[in-house]
Amino acid sequence: MRICLFLPALLLLALLAPATVADTVPIFPPQEKHVHSSSIVECPNGDYLAVWFYGSGERKSNDVRLRGARLKKGETQWGPVFEMADTPDLPDCNPVMYIDADDKLWLIWLVVHTNRWERGILKYRTSTDYMGEGAPNWEWQDIILLKPGEGFGDALKQGFKEIGHPEPMWSEYAGSYTRMLVESASDPVKTDIGWMPRTPVITLKSGRIVLPLYSDGYNVSLMAYSDDKGATWQSSAPVVGLGNIQPAVVERSDGTLKAYMRDNGAMPKRIIEATSTDQGETWSIGTDMEFLNPGSSVSACALQGGRWVLVYNDAEQGRHNLAILLSEDEGKTWPYKKMLESSEDRSESFGYPTIMEGSDGLIHLSYTYKSPEGKTINYSTFSADSIKNE
């Protein structure tokens, strides 16, 4: 009799309990090698593709390459890992994938020349045959070279002037001196290379393609944009700030763009935001939000129906937790927050999230996961409503 009474009580508690992440699975078993900076897309046939970099380290490890896996439509476990790209004797890092309006798959990443981030070259390959077994069949490969031009240095100078007294910050070219950053902008060898991807490409309502980029040399962000389906690319003005990198871009219904960025500057460590009103060609100064950031990548996207989500590490130091914010007014306010992952003893790490909405209406999230058992890329799915029910 006690069992009969107890079971309905458990059912009631389950119905009243806050919604949690619907499913979290490793894309591959935890292992010893370094795996990081994942990207995911949904294919037209309903499959999901993931990509990440893999090797014995990052920019200083010449064995680093890109690997991927496929989640077949309707299945819950990812298929075998396969090779996506490998530039011999050079590290391949920070891949992003994008499916354009013609259903062509793009893979864009950084080839790290001379083992320095600021010397890296943007590389890409494309495929129209990517929905079979294993890796896509790549049909084209090239590099993307940008020319920020003289206006880049002028924008840096004006931006730092608007910010005022510079705080201490790190960059490859200039230690903590914004003056030296401006001076280095006169060198096209420095301005034209080293722009790195990390966050998803976005197609604007106008059809313009925006590829968010950043530089560890200048410690600022910049957008590459294309109005001819990726045949040619132009450079935006820099998104000037004090250590604002790895921009995640979202478009409002009125065409305004918001960029949410990692904070590589000094304390206080906060997510940095900037705004563009001309389709990403120029940007406001990067300013701090209220949300913590430990110098780690963030990810954001607009959902069907107008709600926005933003995923980040909710701490000033460490990547031991992962939180998601929900906005119902296109980023003006973020009243809802849900903790997706947390490690009280900090033995686990959750970093570099990439988020998207699937055709199933669920949020799909991939991120780097590290624990004493090893390293992998985790994949989670959950509903936007579960964030409000926290």
N, C-alpha and C positions, 0 to 999 in steps of 0.2 A: 504494500500500500504506500509506503514511504517513497518508493521508486515512482509510482504513478503521480504523486504530488510533486516530486523533485524535477521530473523531466519538463513539465510545463513551465516551471520556474526558470529552468535553464534557457528554455526557448524564449521566454520573455526578456531575460537578461541579454540574450544574443541580439534580439530585435532592438533593444534600447541602447546597446553598446555603440560607441562611435565607430564609424567605418574606418577601416585601415587599408593599407596597400593591398589591392586585390591579389596580386601575384608578384613574387620576387624570385627570380631564378638566376643562377650564374649562366652566362652564355657558354662558358667552357669551365671545366673543373679548375679549382685554384692550383697555381703552379708557381715556380720560383722566379721566372723571368719577369722583367718589368713590362706591364701592360697599362696603357693610359690613353686618354683623350679620344673617347669613342664618339661615333656619330651614327645615327640610325635614319632610315627612310622606309616608307611603305611603298611597295611596288604596285603597279596598276592591277596585278593579279591577286593582291591581298597578302603576298609574302612580305616579310620585313627583312631588310639587309642591315647588318651592323659592320662597322669597320673600326679599327683601333691600331695604335702602333705597339710593336712588340720587339724586345731585344734585351741586351744586358744593361742598358741605361737609356740615356736620351741623346742630347746633341753630341756628346763626346764618344759615343759608342757606334762604330761603323757597321755593326751588325743589325741595327734597328731597321725594321721593315714594317709594312702594313699588312695586317691580316683581317679576315672577315668571317662572317658566318651568316646563315640564312635560317629564318623561322618560317616554315611553311604555313600557309593559311590554314587556320583551324587547329594547328598543333600547339603544344605547350612547351616543348623542349627544342632548343636550337640544334641545328644540324652540325656536321663536322666543320672544323675550322679550315679555311683555305687562304692561299696567298692572294693579296690584292695588288701590291706593288713592292718592288725592291730595286732601288738604285744601287748598283754594286759599289761597295766600299764607301758609301755615304749614308748617314742616318736619314730615314724617312719618318717625319713626325707630323702630328696635328692634322689628321685627315678630316675632311668634311665631305659629306655626300649631298647631292641635290638632284631632284628629278624635275626637269623643266616642262614648259607647257606642251612640248612635243613628245613627252614621255622619254626623253633621252636622259640617261643616268650620267651624272658628273661626279668624279672623284677628284678633289682638290687637296693638295697637301704641300708641306714644306720639305724641300731637300736641303739639308744643313751643310752648306759648303764650308770648308776649313774648320768644321766642328764648332762654329759660333752661330748663335741664333741670328745675330744682326747681319750675317753674311749669307743667309738662306735664300733660296730661289723658289718661287711658287711654281708648282708643276700640276698638270691636270691630265686626266684621260677620260674619254667618254665611251659609252656603249648604248646600243639599242637592243642588244641581246643579253639580257641580264636576269631573266626570269626562269632559267633552267636550273639544273643541278650545279652546285659548286660556284666558282667565281664567275663574274661577268666575262663575256668575250669582248675585250677592248678593241675598239676600231680606230681610235685617234689618240695621240698623245702630244702635248706641247707644253710650253711654259708661259706664264703670265708676267710680263714686265710692266711696271708702272712708272710714270714720270710725274711726280708731284709738282715739279717745276719751282720757279722762283717764289710763287705765292705760298709755298709750304713754309719757308723761313719767315716770311712776313706774318703769316698766321700764327706761328709759334711765338714770335716776338710780341704781337698784339695780345695773344691769349695770356701769356705769362704776365704781361703788364696789367691786364684786367684782373688776374688772380691776386696780384699784389706781392707782398714779401714771400719768397719761395720757402716752402718747408723742406727739410732734408729728405732726399729721396735717392733711389738707386737707378742707374742706367749704365749700359755698357760704355757709352760715349762720354759721359759727363759727370760721373759721381753725383754730386748734389748741386751742380751749378747750371741753372737754366740758361745763363749767358752762353755757356759752352755748347749747349744744345742748339741754340739759335745759330751760333757760328758754324757748327757742323752741318747745318742745313744748306750751306753754300756748296757742299761737296756732293755732286750727283751720284758718286759711287756709294755714298751712305744713304741718300734719300731714295734711290731707285730700287734698292734691294732690301731684304730682311723683313719684308711685310708678311706676317704669318696669319694663317687662318686658325680658327678654333671653334667658332659658333656657326650655326646653320646659315646658309644662303637664304635670302628672302626675295620673293617676287612681289613687287608693289602692284597696286591696282592699275597703275598706268602701263604695266608690262615691263618696267625697268627691273633689272636684276641687280641686287645689292649684295656684295660679298664683304662681310665685316672682316677687318684686318687689324693688326697691331704690330708694334715694333718694340723689342727689348733694347734696341739701340737708343731710341728716343723716348721710350716709356710712355708713348701715347698711342692713340688709335687712329684709324683712317678707313674709309670705305672705297673699295673698287666698285664701279658700277658699269653696266652694259645696257645699251638701248638697242642692240642688234643680236639678241639671243646668245651673247657670249662670244661673238666673233671678234669684237674688240672691247677693250676695257679702258675706262678713264679713272683718274684718281680724284677723290674728294679733297677738300681742305682737311687738315688734321683736326681730330677731336682733342682739343688741348686740355690738359689737366695735370695733376701731380701724381703720376703713376697710374693713370687710367688705361687699362688694357683689356683685351679680349671682349669686345663689345657684342652684346646680344641685342638684335634690332627687332622692333615691333612697330607696325604701322597702325595709326588710329584711323577711324572712319573718315576724318576730315583730311587725311593725307599726311598729317604730322608724323614724323618718326621719332621714336624714343630709343636711346641706346643705354643699356645697363652694363656696367663694367666692373671688373675686378680692381681692387685698390692695392697697387704696388708702392704706395707712398708711405708716409709716416703716420703715426697715430693722430687722431682716432681712425681706426680702420673701418670703413663703411663702403657699401655698394655705391658706385658713382654713376650718375645719370647725366645725359645730355640730350638736346632736342634739335631736330632739323625741320625746317619748314619749306625746304626746296628739294625734296626727294633725295636727301642725303648728300648734297653737294657741299653744303657748309653746315657747321654745327655750333651750338652754344658751348660755353665753357663747361667742363665737367664739374659737377658739384656733388657733395655728399648727400646721400639719403640717410634715413634713420636706421637702416638695417646693417647689421654687422657683416664684415668680410675679412677673412684672415689672409688675404692675398691668394684667392682661389677663384677659379672660373665660375660664372653664373650662367644660367640659361633661361630664356623667356620665350613665350609664344602667345599669339592670340587664338582663342578658341572660337568655334562656330557659335554664334549667338552673341559675341562681343566681349565675353569675359577674357581676362588675361591671367596667365600664371607665370611665376618667377621662382626658380629653384636656386638655392644657395646654401653655403655653409654658415650656419647661424652662430658665429663665434669670431672673436678678434684674433685668436690663435688656434691653429689646429683644424683638421678636417674630420673631427670625430662625430659630427652630426650633419644631417642633411634635412633642410626644411623647405617647404613650398608655401608661397603666398598666392592669394587669389584676389583679383580686383574685378569689380563689377562696373567700373567707370573708366576703363581704358587707362589704367595706371595712375589716375589722379589720387586714389587712396587704395590702400591694401589692408582691408580690415580682417581678413581671414588668414590664419597661419596654421600649418600642420607640420609636425615633426615626422619625417619619413623614416629616418634612421638616427640612432644615437648609441654611442658607446661610452658608458660612464667611466670606465677605467682607461679610455682612450687607446685600447689595444686594436681597435678597428678604425679604418679610415674610409671616407666616402667622398670622392672628389670628382671634379670636372663633369658635371651632369650635362646631358643633352636631352631636351624635352620636345615632344611633338604631340599633336592630336591625330589619332587614327580615324579611319572611316567608320570604325565601330563606335565613335563618340568617346572613347576612353583616352586618357593621357598615357603616353608611352614614354618611358624614361630609361636611359642607360647612364651608367656612371662607373668610375673606377672604384673597385673594392679591394682593400688590403686587410688582412688579418694574420694572426700567427700561423694559420694553416696555409697561407699563400696569397696569390694575387689573381684577380679575374675582373671581368666586366659584368656587372649586375644589370638585369633588365627587370623593370617593374611596370605594371599597368594598374590604373585605378581611375575612379571617376572624379570629376571636378566637384561634384556635390559632397564627396567624402571629406574634402578640405573644409567645407562649411560645417560639417558635423563633428569636427574635432572637439 
